[in-house]
Amino acid sequence: MANTKTVVPFTGTAEQEAKLCEVIAAHKGQKGALMPVLQGAQEIYGYLPIEVQKMISNGLDIPLEEIYGVATFYSQFTLNPKGQYKISVCLGTACYVKGAGDIFNRLQEKLGIESGMCTPDGKFSLDACRCIGACGLAPVMTINDEVYGRLTVDDVDTILAKYR
Amino acid sequence: MEKEMVNIKINGMPFSVPKDSTILEAARYAGIQIPTLCYLKEINAIGACRICVVEVKGARSLVAACVYPVAEGMEIITNSKKVQQSRKITLELILSTHKKECLSCVRSGNCELQKLCHDFKVDDEHRYDGNNPEWPKDDSAVHMVRDDNKCILCRRCVAACAKWQGIGVIGPNERGFNTHIACAFEQNLDEVACVSCGQCIVVCPTGAIYEKDQTDEVWAALNDPAKHVVVQTAPSIRATLGEAFGMPVGTNVTGKMAAALRRIGFEKVFDTDLAADMTIVEEAHEFVERVKNGGVLPMITSCSPGWIKYCEHYHPDMIPNLSTCKSPQQMFGATVKTWYAEKMGWDKKDIVVVGVMPCTAKKFEVQRDDEDAAGSGIPDVDIALTTREIARMIDRAGIQFTELPDEEFDSPMGESTGASVIFGATGGVMEAALRTAAEWVGGKPLEQVEFTDVRGTAGIKEASYQIGDLTVNVAVVSGLANAKKLLEQVKSGMKNYHFIEIMGCPGGCVNGGGQPVQPASVRNFVDLKSIRAKALYDADEAKTLRKSHENPALLTIYKEYFGEFGSHLAHRILHTSYTERSRF
């Protein structure tokens, strides 16, 4: 689930924090300030970990729970960073009937993470997606811009090894 | 100004109702209580649960009565077949994910969902059974348990926490079928800055939030022949306990309460009021000292453990302003385990002090640091029960509460004054302190003991009194959202006070998080805070002794043990310290 708390250690920089403070200052006191600030924060950090949400809570004087509630309500927000290699498995109808579910499970098992999460070393993130228009190659997954088609469960290990 | 009225029809009958009413309010004029689940006056008008739906002539569909305003000529039908069917289906849908544990549920008998299911004859509890999420029960906090499996997502707790208390540690997480009430990042309650006030408990319509029941621990102590089990009851319990036995709101049951506690088997039935009087003499002494010696001002009262925890989490810079006095509950326990234990020849390790409190934060308070005057490992108070828990004990013991004779507290720690009785209402501590401080500084008996400016249920009250040479500016606050507002004004220098009383719950202890639960149908239409408070002010007026420093038992205790007010020994036994806590 995309809302699972991240296992990747926070590595925010002072520069990012200064940027976030600017975004907060620009919206502080306005009605409905939280949404644009969350969007800005996600743009700066790529995701919304507890460290960032606490900064927003302090800055806007909004309870942390309220912020977390909004962040987990909208699918545009994520609590997990994207990895150096973004793995996306198509679970659209064609891929699914060709066994994409098994491939997805194998990836979860090999990487030790669930859908929407990122490995602790920041290397791989895993997401499920819908049809990417390559049904002829089903089942399909992408790693960054690379497309892998006609996959079998056994292919997963060899493909991952390339990126390790 | 005369209220502007509109003419409407409810179920065919004509009524004239104030223009700014909702349909829900207007229906009360017709003697009709439209059922609600999510609606809570002033803080939770969100029209979400759909139980209050009614037909309005000309409207496209059923409308939510709790948020729909009346208009001239409106025709409303509250009980048609269509309305009843809709409400019944809504109930069945709520039940589809509700953990139906109704036989033993703590709220069985006063559960709002259970009552509605009964009223609407929901005879198939499993009509829409399906996928059922299992939520982990959060019993991490010392004072309460949250069980999302019984939650109906009405958000009344969320509103109480965020709007009354300005805290917001619980709220809806995720969306759709996964929506559930929890803390940020799914942390447990004991990991976040919850102040333990329990306002979420008293507004919950079901058994999803409840105090951590400690009645079995008390029964175990009562059944142990080696233990001396001493009970003390807080000032406000006498004004509310009757409600748990169907008596009208605001009935003073002091005598029946003492009788019931004796019948349960407590060895001594004492009154926290005595310790409230001790709090006043210590606090008034501390205040006079601070004024004389240029100490930190404004001084802020420390009786309310919810407020104390709030201050430690959210305003740690104000800790030096807190009075170092322990709360009455803790002063009482400390005195029992020192002075009284010596007097009785009891081993302090064999004493079990039970507090009956209007408050769930008292459960947190008993296990705080520096609340063990009789020695390390010997807490001043062993168990703090809420009003609801003691009512449960009375029920289990088969005691016919309403038929009991009025009995007295035991001597000597059952003696009290009018000043301590009013501790249970917002403004009561301030008034009691003023009675004593004014008399001490003035050096002559007060002619007028009533300080009425600090009475009433307004969230923030201010007054100025001439005490000796000093014009004392005081403020009285209840509800932590109000406290936040006031503290910000104090910090910015906008307001200048000498003495501030803060109680964590709106209206003070009479409306505490440990008090009997009243359903929304009562809460939304009856002013619980003032009716319960009136019982205390009436009791004060009926007392001959109305000033704390005149309490004869208190004078004996100081003469025999503590010496002067504010003495070194009094400081060691009756005062405490505070800790800075994190906001997250």
Contacts between the chains, C-beta under 8 A, distances in Angstrom:
chain1	res1	chain2	res2	distance
A	3	B	173	7.7
A	3	B	174	6.0
A	5	B	185	5.6
A	5	B	186	7.0
A	50	B	184	7.5
A	50	B	185	5.4
A	53	B	184	7.2
A	53	B	185	8.0
A	54	B	584	5.6
A	57	B	584	7.5
A	58	B	583	7.8
A	62	B	168	7.9
A	63	B	162	6.6
A	63	B	167	6.8
A	63	B	168	3.1
A	63	B	169	6.7
A	63	B	171	7.4
A	63	B	184	7.8
A	64	B	184	4.2
A	64	B	185	8.0
A	64	B	192	7.7
A	64	B	584	5.9
A	65	B	168	5.5
A	65	B	169	5.7
A	65	B	170	6.2
A	65	B	171	4.3
A	65	B	173	8.0
A	65	B	183	5.7
A	65	B	184	4.2
A	65	B	192	7.5
A	66	B	162	7.2
A	66	B	168	5.5
A	66	B	171	5.6
A	67	B	184	7.2
A	68	B	171	7.6
A	68	B	173	6.4
A	68	B	184	3.9
A	68	B	185	5.9
A	69	B	171	4.4
A	69	B	172	5.3
A	69	B	173	5.6
A	69	B	184	7.9
A	72	B	173	5.1
A	72	B	174	4.7
A	72	B	175	7.3
A	73	B	172	7.7
A	73	B	174	6.9
A	73	B	175	4.7
A	74	B	175	8.0
